[in-house]
Amino acid sequence: MTKIAFDLVSPERLLLTEEADMVTVPGAEGYMGVMAGHMPLVSTLRAGMIDVQKDGTDRRFFIRGGFTEINPEKIVVLAEEAIPMEEFDIAVLDQRIKDTEEDLIAAKSDAERARISESLDDLRLIRAAF
């Protein structure tokens, strides 16, 4: 199987550079799987999980939004925040959910309310996976 190069970058550091069989990212319109030969694409990312599949193993990362650039040979994710799942703290996620619920209550416009509600839904889906 042909591999696709993958880079995961957060503001703090380069988290991963790897050749993968497939990378699944939380695109603006939903999750999408990316393999070698994928059509070129630039997309915003929402909060969610990135799954990197390589030789029968998976590595997962939580991201809090960002951008991805995809071409047939490579996928690059520039994440607002990225945390490897082995370093993930459920208490931090629970606090984010609580903070986002408070932000939703304090929202001043329908557009802001919709954006925060979508983020809250994403966080709750991630929490349900644990």
N, C-alpha and C positions, 0 to 999 in steps of 0.2 A: 504494500500500500504506500502511495506517495504521501510524504509528510508535508505539513505546512509550518513555516517558521512562525513563532509566536513570541511577542514581547508584551509584558504587563508592567506598566510604569505608573507609579503614584508620585505625588509631589515630593515625597521623602526619599524615594529610592526606586531602582529597577528591581522589581520583585522576581521576575522570571524571564528567562530567554530560553526557549526550548523548541525542538522540532516535535510537533504533535500530529496525531492521527486526525483529531477533530477538536475544535474548541467551541463551546457553547457559551454565548454571551446574552445578557438581558437587554436586547435592543429596545428602542423607543416603542416599537409596535409589538413587542413580545420577544420571547427567546428565539435565537437563531443559531443553528449549527453551521460551523464554517470548516470546510475541508479544502485541501489543495485543489486548485482550479476554480475556486469561487469567483463569481463576477465581482468587479471592483465596486466598492461601496464605502460610503462614509455615513456613520449614524451616531446619534446621541445614544447614551446608555442610561438606563434607570437603575435604581438600587436593586441588587439581586446577586445571584451567584454566577461565577464563571467556572465552568467545568473543563479541565484540560485532560483529554484522553490520549494516552500514549502507551502502546504495547500492552494493552489490557489493564492498565492502572489509571486511576483518576486522581487529579489534584484539584481541589476546590478552593475558591477565593470569594470572599464577600466583597462587593464593591458598592460604593455609594455614588453612583452616577459617573458620567464621564463621556468619552468619545471613543469610537473605534474607526480605524481605517483598514479596509480589507482589500487585498488584491489577490490574484491567483496563487502567488507564492508566499504571502505573508499576511498576518493579522497583527495589528498593533492596537493595544488598549491603553488609553491615557485616562486613568481613573482619578476621580476627585479624592477617593480614599480606597485603599485595598488592604484586606487583611487575610492572610492564609488561614484556612479553617482550623489548622492545628494550633493556631495562636488565638482563635476567636473566643471571646468571653460572652456567654449568654447573658450575664448580668448587664453588660454594656448594651446589648441588643434590647433587653427589657427596658432599660432607661431611655433609649432612643425612641422606643414605641411610646412610652409615657410622655416624653418631651414633644413628640409629634402630635399626640392627642391634644396636648395643651395648646400647641401652635394652631391646630385646627379650630379649637374653640375661639382663639383670639384673631382668626383670619378676618380681614376687613373687606374683602371683595370675593365675588363668586370665582374669579379666575384663581386667586390665591387659595381659596378653599378647595377647588378642584385639584390644584397641583399638590397641596398638602395631603389631601385625601388619597390620591394615587400613591404618594410616597408611603403613607401609613399602610395601605393595602399591601404594598411590596414588602414592607418590614414584617407585617403579620404573616405573610406567606412564608417568609424565611424562618420566622419563629416556629411556625407549624411544622417545618421540616425537621425540627430537633425533637 
